[in-house]
Amino acid sequence: MDVPALRARLARLPARPAPLDSDDASGIVAGALTPAAVLVPIVLGPRPAIVLTKRTAHLAKHAGQVSFPGGRIDPEDAHAEAAALREAEEEIALDPAAVELVGRLGDYVTGTGYAITPVLGFIPPGLALRANPREVDAVFEFPFSTLLDPAAPRRERHFSRDRWRDYWVWPHPEHFIWGATAGILVHLAALLRDPD
């Protein structure tokens, strides 16, 4: 997919997107959800890609997992976009001025009690991103060639906390991409693959 086609597909994002299908959040009360935001940094270049991070192993929550840069929406954040940009700057040294915001996907509710707002942003290729060692172990790119392959994501099932849980997994040679990150990527891929 070239840059003009990518821009055209994302220009169709609704102003108020519907909530995404989420991972297993049964039993979580809507009012008890913690608002969070992630930046989905889309590298515009000859080979478009999505920037992802691997969280450090010592974190209290979601340790070692692949994620988008992001986190809780703090009271001083004016909106989800402000939180996503702040977190991306803190986690991977992404200058907010380098991000062209293009819209949001619907909120994604996790089984751990977060309502995540995915904020989409274009970034130029070749930025010198640096992992904050307190939070991020690695920064890497997930290629659009994989994102746009309908056969790439697969469903897996795992027994945890006295029940079966189904979730998406994306292939990658080095990292295990699953959970909310994989679910958000599934929705983004569907949006980008749909010509209408």
C-alpha positions as CSV (number, residue, x, y, z in Angstrom):
1,M,0.0,0.0,0.0
2,D,1.5,3.4,-1.0
3,V,1.2,6.6,1.0
4,P,-1.7,8.2,-0.9
5,A,-3.8,5.0,-0.6
6,L,-3.0,4.8,3.1
7,R,-4.0,8.4,3.6
8,A,-7.2,7.9,1.7
9,R,-8.2,4.8,3.8
10,L,-7.5,6.6,7.1
11,A,-9.4,9.7,6.0
12,R,-12.5,7.6,6.3
13,L,-12.2,7.3,10.0
14,P,-15.4,8.4,11.8
15,A,-15.2,11.3,14.1
16,R,-16.7,9.2,16.9
17,P,-15.6,5.6,16.3
18,A,-17.6,2.7,17.7
19,P,-15.9,0.6,20.4
20,L,-13.7,-2.2,19.1
21,D,-14.3,-5.8,19.9
22,S,-12.2,-6.3,23.0
23,D,-10.4,-9.0,24.7
24,D,-12.2,-10.9,27.5
25,A,-13.5,-8.1,29.7
26,S,-16.5,-10.0,31.2
27,G,-17.1,-9.1,34.8
28,I,-15.5,-5.6,34.5
29,V,-17.8,-2.8,35.4
30,A,-17.8,0.0,32.8
31,G,-17.3,2.8,35.4
32,A,-14.4,0.9,36.9
33,L,-12.3,1.1,33.7
34,T,-9.1,3.0,33.7
35,P,-8.9,5.4,30.7
36,A,-5.7,4.9,28.7
37,A,-4.4,6.0,25.3
38,V,-1.8,4.5,22.9
39,L,-0.2,6.1,19.9
40,V,-0.2,3.9,16.8
41,P,2.8,5.4,15.0
42,I,2.6,4.7,11.3
43,V,6.0,5.1,9.6
44,L,5.4,6.7,6.1
45,G,8.1,5.7,3.8
46,P,8.9,3.3,0.9
47,R,7.9,0.4,3.2
48,P,5.3,1.6,5.7
49,A,5.4,0.1,9.2
50,I,4.0,0.4,12.7
51,V,6.3,1.2,15.6
52,L,5.9,-1.2,18.5
53,T,7.7,-1.5,21.8
54,K,8.5,-4.4,24.1
55,R,8.0,-3.4,27.7
56,T,10.7,-4.2,30.3
57,A,10.4,-7.3,32.4
58,H,10.4,-5.5,35.8
59,L,7.2,-3.5,35.3
60,A,4.3,-4.2,37.6
61,K,1.7,-4.6,34.8
62,H,2.1,-6.1,31.3
63,A,5.8,-6.8,31.9
64,G,7.7,-8.0,28.8
65,Q,4.7,-7.6,26.5
66,V,4.7,-6.0,23.1
67,S,2.7,-2.8,23.1
68,F,2.2,0.6,21.4
69,P,3.7,3.5,23.2
70,G,1.1,4.7,25.7
71,G,-0.4,4.4,29.1
72,R,-3.0,5.9,31.5
73,I,-4.7,9.2,30.7
74,D,-3.5,11.6,33.5
75,P,-5.7,14.4,34.8
76,E,-3.4,17.0,33.2
77,D,-3.9,15.4,29.8
78,A,-6.4,17.5,27.8
79,H,-7.5,14.4,25.8
80,A,-6.4,11.0,24.6
81,E,-4.2,12.5,21.9
82,A,-2.3,14.5,24.5
83,A,-1.8,11.4,26.6
84,A,-0.6,9.3,23.7
85,L,1.9,11.9,22.5
86,R,3.2,12.4,26.1
87,E,3.6,8.7,26.7
88,A,5.3,8.2,23.3
89,E,7.8,11.0,24.1
90,E,8.5,9.5,27.5
91,E,8.8,5.9,26.3
92,I,10.6,6.2,22.9
93,A,11.7,9.8,22.7
94,L,9.3,10.5,19.9
95,D,9.0,14.3,19.4
96,P,5.3,15.2,19.4
97,A,6.0,17.8,16.6
98,A,7.1,14.9,14.3
99,V,3.6,13.2,14.6
100,E,0.8,14.0,12.2
101,L,-2.4,12.9,14.0
102,V,-4.9,11.3,11.7
103,G,-7.7,10.0,13.9
104,R,-8.7,7.4,16.4
105,L,-9.9,3.8,16.4
106,G,-12.7,2.9,18.8
107,D,-11.8,2.2,22.5
108,Y,-10.5,-1.2,23.2
109,V,-11.5,-2.7,26.6
110,T,-9.0,-5.1,28.2
111,G,-9.6,-7.9,30.7
112,T,-7.3,-6.1,33.1
113,G,-9.7,-3.1,33.3
114,Y,-8.4,-0.5,30.8
115,A,-10.3,1.4,28.2
116,I,-7.6,2.1,25.6
117,T,-8.1,4.8,23.0
118,P,-5.8,4.0,20.0
119,V,-4.6,7.3,18.4
120,L,-3.3,7.0,14.9
121,G,-0.4,9.2,13.8
122,F,2.0,9.4,10.8
123,I,5.7,9.7,11.4
124,P,8.5,10.1,8.9
125,P,11.0,7.3,8.3
126,G,14.4,7.4,9.9
127,L,13.6,9.0,13.2
128,A,16.1,8.3,16.0
129,L,13.8,6.7,18.5
130,R,15.3,5.7,21.9
131,A,13.8,3.3,24.4
132,N,13.5,4.6,27.9
133,P,15.2,1.8,29.8
134,R,12.9,2.2,32.8
135,E,9.9,1.2,30.7
136,V,10.9,-0.1,27.3
137,D,13.3,-3.0,26.4
138,A,13.1,-2.6,22.6
139,V,11.6,-0.4,19.9
140,F,10.9,-2.2,16.5
141,E,8.9,-1.9,13.4
142,F,6.0,-4.2,12.4
143,P,5.8,-4.2,8.5
144,F,2.6,-3.3,6.6
145,S,3.2,-6.4,4.4
146,T,2.4,-8.5,7.5
147,L,-0.4,-6.2,8.7
148,L,-2.2,-6.4,5.3
149,D,-1.9,-10.1,5.0
150,P,-5.3,-11.6,5.9
151,A,-3.7,-14.9,6.8
152,A,-1.2,-13.4,9.2
153,P,-3.1,-13.0,12.4
154,R,-4.3,-16.2,14.1
155,R,-6.5,-17.0,17.1
156,E,-5.0,-18.8,20.1
157,R,-6.6,-20.2,23.2
158,H,-5.2,-20.3,26.7
159,F,-6.6,-21.5,30.0
160,S,-6.1,-18.9,32.7
161,R,-7.9,-17.9,35.9
162,D,-10.3,-20.8,35.7
163,R,-11.5,-20.3,32.2
164,W,-10.5,-20.4,28.5
165,R,-9.4,-17.1,26.9
166,D,-9.2,-16.5,23.1
167,Y,-6.9,-13.9,21.7
168,W,-5.2,-12.7,18.5
169,V,-1.5,-13.4,17.8
170,W,0.5,-11.8,15.0
171,P,3.7,-13.4,13.5
172,H,7.0,-11.8,14.1
173,P,10.5,-13.3,14.0
174,E,11.5,-12.0,17.4
175,H,8.5,-10.8,19.4
176,F,5.2,-12.4,20.6
177,I,2.5,-9.9,19.6
178,W,-0.8,-10.7,21.3
179,G,-3.5,-9.3,23.6
180,A,-4.8,-5.7,23.2
181,T,-1.9,-4.8,20.8
182,A,-2.8,-7.7,18.5
183,G,-6.5,-6.9,18.7
184,I,-6.0,-3.2,17.8
185,L,-3.7,-4.3,14.9
186,V,-6.5,-6.7,13.7
187,H,-9.0,-3.7,13.6
188,L,-6.5,-1.4,11.9
189,A,-5.7,-4.1,9.3
190,A,-9.4,-4.6,8.6
191,L,-9.9,-0.9,8.1
192,L,-6.9,-0.7,5.7
193,R,-7.9,-3.7,3.7
194,D,-11.5,-2.6,3.1
195,P,-11.6,-0.6,-0.2
196,D,-15.0,0.8,0.7
